[in-house]
Amino acid sequence: MKRLGSLLATAALLGTAAVASAAPLAGFWPTPVTLSGNTLFSYAPDITVSADGQRQAAVWTTVGTPNRTQAATSSDGGATWSTPADLSVTNAVIGNASIVGSADGQRLTAVWIQQDPIQARVFMSQSSNGGTTWSSASAISNFGTTIPYAAASTDGTTVVVVWTEQGIAEAPVYYSRWTAGTDTWTSPALVSPADEYAGQVAVTASGNGQVMTALWRDENNLLHAATSTDAGLNWSAPRNLSTAGLEVQWPKARTSTDGSRIVATWVEGDGGANPNRVTSSFSLNQGQTWSTPQAIGPWWANWSPEVTASPDAMKLTVAWPALDAQGSVAARTASSSDGGVSWSQPVDASPAGSNVAEPQIAGSTDSERLTVIWYETPPTQTFLRAAVSGDAGQSWSTPQTLTSSTGFDGPSVKVDAADDGTPSAVWQQFPAQSVIRTATAELASPPGAPTSVTATPGDGRATVAWSPPTSDGGRAVSSYTAAATPGGASCTTAGSSCEITGLTNATDYQISVTATNAIGTGPAATASVRPFAPLAAQSLKKPPAKLKKGKKAKLAKKTTQGAKVTWKTKTKKTCKVKKYKVTAKKKGKCKLSAKAPAITGYTAFSKKYTIKVK
């Protein structure tokens, strides 16, 4: 959710990037939706996505007679889109449009450059109803501006825009802020010193809108940052973030929701034998001081890093194009789980031998589900591809192609994500004329653990049963596997139960049950079981079938297996039982019952007999 030749020889020795491996997450991209008209040339799009992913807004520039800044919105997760709205219609040159939005997708702010009439100014248009209607375009800058950059609070009620204004010998950084309370933009005001010759501006804001930080490169190629802690009313003096003696490019930054942590990233180099490196620094006191610059990966050919962060800015992932050991350009990533104090070894999201451009990154609020999207240029075609990660960038899925092989993709793509990490991309493509297209991926992962697992013991076996997992991961469960430990005996089925055989009786086993879908196998649910052999029945010597009146007969004292037998009769007028003897008293039927307790390996004995008394 956006709120905002010697080189090759060295490369062969580096080997810094890990080979991309299959991640427990996959992205499935649908057929793209074309947003702009096919008869006009549209380019340089941007996109913002609401927290739930349902509301999306895209903005771009269309060249025609007249030129236009256009926007389109979706309220159904990118399935369908509105007819493009003209935010500005003029014959003046227009370009560099970008957009920020609130978490609910209702408040939107678009900014762009527009000649007025011959010098560039920053213009804006806003919507408070998810893009149903837009305000009239109006200028918020002085003249001679460069590309504007915007950031907004989570609720969209505070927006800050920064830019530079070109003078004869200076290009200082200016800003303007807007709040819903006043519904007005402040007059352009300086963030940098008035004599600064600044370039490559960036801006970030806290979720509550109180802490804002502008970053820029000065005329000495040093990185400066100024911070406001009162929603842009006042700004601090600039602080230097970069390493002395190194040249800075491409700054970006992210701020925690409460403004307590600001993390900046950039590329710095000395222009010598060590070309450059991706670097970061953080502030824990709202921009008053910054940490010593921390290298992200080795010195090499790196440029244009993009960064995504969790709301507390503790989990971050950076993506950038980097020359790999084969001399190709890889989409390289690195992550931090401690707010930029340390960074992981770089991992390439693109396969070895790729040649990528402009990798962009977006992620879930927990920074576990990430998407990197880039242009790739095989010998005869240019494609737009994306890879996803379900483990905070430790590994990446096999890249998926978003565009058909018949269209030439333009040099501009942007991506944003819902809170759960579902990515939406917008890009420029050339099927015939340059158009704007978009797609929202469906993320799928292995299913969850099966529920209600039971294991019923048998003779050298166990019958295992379960219920489906609470989540199938976005793809139907195709099979379940139950496995016994120790030994590894198992059974697999598409149903809800199966029998594991080959177990040893009287041994304790842990039974693990997992579910599998097209993406992979999920976590296990467990149950315990101890198989046993069925108990044998006991036997004993039967009493006589006939007995004369007045005669006695012996009764078995024990079963054949040695269990003590208890004899009883309910026909006491016909016979009497005493001390393992039965005495016939009168003619009739003498009914006896014999019982013996269970003993090791044998079930309890219970049986009835009838003696005919003559």
JOSUL-V320990 format. One record per residue. N is the residue number from 0. D_FIRST is the distance of its C-alpha to the first C-alpha in whole Angstrom. Layout:
BEGIN
N & D_FIRST
N & D_FIRST
END
This chain:
BEGIN
0 & 0
1 & 4
2 & 6
3 & 8
4 & 41
5 & 41
6 & 37
7 & 38
8 & 41
9 & 38
10 & 36
11 & 38
12 & 39
13 & 35
14 & 34
15 & 31
16 & 28
17 & 28
18 & 29
19 & 26
20 & 26
21 & 25
22 & 22
23 & 22
24 & 19
25 & 20
26 & 18
27 & 19
28 & 19
29 & 20
30 & 22
31 & 20
32 & 20
33 & 22
34 & 20
35 & 23
36 & 27
37 & 29
38 & 31
39 & 29
40 & 28
41 & 24
42 & 22
43 & 19
44 & 16
45 & 12
46 & 10
47 & 6
48 & 5
49 & 6
50 & 6
51 & 9
52 & 8
53 & 11
54 & 11
55 & 10
56 & 11
57 & 13
58 & 15
59 & 18
60 & 22
61 & 25
62 & 28
63 & 31
64 & 34
65 & 32
66 & 29
67 & 26
68 & 22
69 & 21
70 & 18
71 & 17
72 & 15
73 & 15
74 & 15
75 & 16
76 & 13
77 & 14
78 & 18
79 & 19
80 & 18
81 & 20
82 & 23
83 & 22
84 & 22
85 & 24
86 & 22
87 & 25
88 & 28
89 & 31
90 & 33
91 & 32
92 & 30
93 & 26
94 & 23
95 & 20
96 & 18
97 & 14
98 & 12
99 & 9
100 & 8
101 & 9
102 & 7
103 & 10
104 & 10
105 & 13
106 & 13
107 & 12
108 & 14
109 & 15
110 & 18
111 & 20
112 & 24
113 & 27
114 & 30
115 & 32
116 & 35
117 & 35
118 & 33
119 & 29
120 & 27
121 & 24
122 & 23
123 & 20
124 & 20
125 & 18
126 & 17
127 & 17
128 & 18
129 & 15
130 & 17
131 & 20
132 & 22
133 & 21
134 & 23
135 & 25
136 & 24
137 & 26
138 & 26
139 & 25
140 & 27
141 & 30
142 & 31
143 & 31
144 & 27
145 & 25
146 & 22
147 & 19
148 & 16
149 & 14
150 & 12
151 & 11
152 & 11
153 & 9
154 & 12
155 & 12
156 & 16
157 & 16
158 & 15
159 & 17
160 & 18
161 & 20
162 & 22
163 & 26
164 & 29
165 & 32
166 & 35
167 & 39
168 & 38
169 & 35
170 & 31
171 & 30
172 & 26
173 & 26
174 & 23
175 & 22
176 & 21
177 & 20
178 & 20
179 & 20
180 & 23
181 & 25
182 & 23
183 & 25
184 & 24
185 & 26
186 & 28
187 & 27
188 & 28
189 & 29
190 & 26
191 & 29
192 & 32
193 & 34
194 & 36
195 & 33
196 & 32
197 & 28
198 & 26
199 & 23
200 & 21
201 & 17
202 & 16
203 & 13
204 & 13
205 & 13
206 & 11
207 & 15
208 & 15
209 & 19
210 & 18
211 & 18
212 & 19
213 & 20
214 & 21
215 & 24
216 & 26
217 & 30
218 & 33
219 & 34
220 & 31
221 & 30
222 & 26
223 & 26
224 & 24
225 & 24
226 & 22
227 & 23
228 & 23
229 & 23
230 & 20
231 & 22
232 & 25
233 & 27
234 & 26
235 & 28
236 & 30
237 & 28
238 & 28
239 & 29
240 & 27
241 & 28
242 & 31
243 & 34
244 & 36
245 & 33
246 & 31
247 & 27
248 & 25
249 & 21
250 & 20
251 & 16
252 & 15
253 & 12
254 & 13
255 & 14
256 & 13
257 & 17
258 & 17
259 & 20
260 & 18
261 & 17
262 & 17
263 & 18
264 & 19
265 & 21
266 & 24
267 & 28
268 & 31
269 & 35
270 & 36
271 & 38
272 & 39
273 & 36
274 & 33
275 & 30
276 & 27
277 & 24
278 & 24
279 & 22
280 & 23
281 & 21
282 & 23
283 & 23
284 & 25
285 & 22
286 & 24
287 & 27
288 & 28
289 & 26
290 & 27
291 & 29
292 & 27
293 & 26
294 & 27
295 & 24
296 & 27
297 & 30
298 & 31
299 & 31
300 & 30
301 & 26
302 & 24
303 & 20
304 & 18
305 & 14
306 & 12
307 & 10
308 & 10
309 & 10
310 & 10
311 & 14
312 & 14
313 & 16
314 & 15
315 & 14
316 & 15
317 & 16
318 & 17
319 & 19
320 & 22
321 & 26
322 & 29
323 & 30
324 & 34
325 & 35
326 & 34
327 & 31
328 & 28
329 & 25
330 & 21
331 & 22
332 & 19
333 & 20
334 & 18
335 & 19
336 & 19
337 & 21
338 & 19
339 & 20
340 & 24
341 & 25
342 & 23
343 & 24
344 & 26
345 & 24
346 & 24
347 & 24
348 & 21
349 & 23
350 & 27
351 & 30
352 & 31
353 & 28
354 & 28
355 & 24
356 & 23
357 & 19
358 & 17
359 & 13
360 & 11
361 & 8
362 & 8
363 & 8
364 & 8
365 & 12
366 & 12
367 & 14
368 & 13
369 & 12
370 & 12
371 & 14
372 & 16
373 & 19
374 & 22
375 & 25
376 & 28
377 & 31
378 & 35
379 & 35
380 & 31
381 & 28
382 & 25
383 & 21
384 & 20
385 & 18
386 & 18
387 & 16
388 & 17
389 & 17
390 & 19
391 & 17
392 & 18
393 & 22
394 & 22
395 & 21
396 & 22
397 & 24
398 & 22
399 & 22
400 & 23
401 & 20
402 & 23
403 & 27
404 & 29
405 & 31
406 & 28
407 & 28
408 & 24
409 & 24
410 & 23
411 & 19
412 & 16
413 & 12
414 & 9
415 & 6
416 & 5
417 & 5
418 & 7
419 & 10
420 & 9
421 & 10
422 & 9
423 & 10
424 & 12
425 & 14
426 & 17
427 & 21
428 & 24
429 & 27
430 & 29
431 & 32
432 & 30
433 & 27
434 & 24
435 & 20
436 & 19
437 & 16
438 & 15
439 & 13
440 & 15
441 & 16
442 & 16
443 & 19
444 & 21
445 & 24
446 & 25
447 & 26
448 & 29
449 & 32
450 & 33
451 & 37
452 & 38
453 & 42
454 & 45
455 & 48
456 & 51
457 & 54
458 & 57
459 & 55
460 & 52
461 & 49
462 & 47
463 & 44
464 & 42
465 & 38
466 & 35
467 & 32
468 & 29
469 & 26
470 & 24
471 & 25
472 & 22
473 & 21
474 & 25
475 & 28
476 & 30
477 & 33
478 & 35
479 & 36
480 & 38
481 & 40
482 & 41
483 & 44
484 & 44
485 & 47
486 & 48
487 & 45
488 & 46
489 & 44
490 & 43
491 & 41
492 & 40
493 & 38
494 & 40
495 & 39
496 & 42
497 & 44
498 & 47
499 & 47
500 & 51
501 & 53
502 & 52
503 & 55
504 & 56
505 & 56
506 & 53
507 & 50
508 & 47
509 & 43
510 & 42
511 & 38
512 & 36
513 & 33
514 & 31
515 & 31
516 & 29
517 & 28
518 & 25
519 & 28
520 & 29
521 & 28
522 & 29
523 & 32
524 & 34
525 & 37
526 & 41
527 & 44
528 & 48
529 & 51
530 & 53
531 & 57
532 & 60
533 & 61
534 & 64
535 & 68
536 & 70
537 & 73
538 & 77
539 & 80
540 & 84
541 & 85
542 & 87
543 & 90
544 & 90
545 & 94
546 & 96
547 & 99
548 & 100
549 & 101
550 & 99
551 & 96
552 & 94
553 & 91
554 & 87
555 & 85
556 & 84
557 & 81
558 & 79
559 & 79
560 & 76
561 & 78
562 & 76
563 & 78
564 & 79
565 & 80
566 & 82
567 & 83
568 & 84
569 & 84
570 & 88
571 & 90
572 & 93
573 & 93
574 & 92
575 & 91
576 & 89
577 & 90
578 & 89
579 & 88
580 & 91
581 & 91
582 & 95
583 & 96
584 & 97
585 & 98
586 & 97
587 & 94
588 & 90
589 & 89
590 & 85
591 & 84
592 & 80
593 & 79
594 & 76
595 & 75
596 & 71
597 & 69
598 & 69
599 & 67
600 & 67
601 & 68
602 & 67
603 & 69
604 & 73
605 & 74
606 & 76
607 & 79
608 & 83
609 & 86
610 & 89
611 & 92
612 & 95
613 & 99
END
